[in-house]
Amino acid sequence: MSYYLNTRGLLSSKPEVNFVMYFESLENDFRRVSQILGLENFQLPVRNKSN
């Protein structure tokens, strides 16, 4: 069984979701979450880029 920390800092068996990112808009969604978390200059790394 997996346990998660909820928004109140307590252990829970159910995750709480505040934001859903989609692969089709991953870069924009990641930028938005970074802004929410105060990571203004944080960029998503690119790995195994296709041609």
Secondary structure as GFF3:
##gff-version 3
##sequence-region A 1 51
A	DSSP	beta_strand	4	5	.	.	.	ID=ss1
A	DSSP	beta_strand	11	12	.	.	.	ID=ss2
A	DSSP	three_ten_helix	23	25	.	.	.	ID=ss3
A	DSSP	alpha_helix	26	36	.	.	.	ID=ss4
###
